[in-house]
Amino acid sequence: MNFNNVRIVLVATSHPGNIGAAARAMKNMGLTQLVLVKPKIWPALEAESLAVSAKDVLESAVVVETLAEAIADCHLVFGTSARLRTMPVPLLDPANCAKKIVTEMSTKRIALVFGREISGLSNEELHLCHYHIHIPVNPEYTSLNLAAAVMVLAYEIRKTALETVQQSLADTTQEWDKVPATVEELDLYLAHLEAVLIKLDFHKPENPRQLMRRLRRMYQRIQLDTMEINILRGIVAATESGLLKS
């Protein structure tokens, strides 16, 4: 997964520790592009301390003066806010935001913007965004730490990307799949197999040891498709032909 087109933008962060913790959350989820808009204190040892092993994210962070500068080269901008506001900006929850980002990130540069710890993004800043994201926290306690908000959205992006990859692999696998074998097809195969095993003196009907029952259970657990059972029938037929020639 390549998240190089996705950047996290932190606007006017007051506490440098939040920047470090956000960098750590980003690296946990595979995001590395960090842009800081006029942070109150920068650089800061507290940020490095809380970043732990994500100091490389801090070291490569870009610092700018305005949000407009931070997103100037972006094609899509998602602005987060702790409050719902009556303004004509399309509203997404974290899951739908992630779906949109994962769909677009291979061809577009995307910014995910987080506002000030106390007041979030201003209306003017939200107007610069294509989408508004609201994290549906407990209405009785809506205060969400900046780094926690970054983690919520970064996690949703990574989870969605992983699901997309897994679905792609599943679609590829389905190209190889055939129609499942029927009970009758399995019965015919097992009857043929049993006859050959008897000829090989591997299976003795007078002392069966539940061999065929165990083989049936194994094949039922595997759930063969028609192609697979035809291959097995071919192997048994070739074995039988070899016995006749010997």
Number of C-alpha atoms within 10 A of each C-alpha: 10 11 20 14 18 25 22 24 26 27 25 21 23 16 18 21 20 21 26 26 24 29 31 28 24 25 19 16 17 17 23 24 21 25 24 24 22 17 19 12 15 16 13 13 13 17 23 23 15 19 24 13 14 21 18 15 22 22 11 12 17 14 18 15 13 14 19 12 11 23 21 10 12 14 14 20 23 24 25 27 22 21 14 12 12 7 11 10 16 11 19 18 14 21 18 15 21 21 16 15 25 23 13 16 17 15 9 15 19 24 26 26 29 25 22 17 20 13 10 21 22 11 12 8 16 22 15 16 20 15 20 24 26 17 19 11 11 9 7 6 7 12 12 14 14 22 20 14 19 23 21 15 23 24 21 19 26 19 17 21 20 14 12 15 13 12 12 12 11 11 11 11 10 10 8 8 13 12 9 14 17 13 10 9 17 21 12 13 17 20 13 15 22 20 15 19 16 12 14 13 10 12 19 14 14 6 8 11 11 11 15 16 11 11 14 15 12 11 13 13 9 9 15 20 16 17 15 15 20 16 11 16 19 13 13 20 15 12 15 18 12 10 12 9 6 5
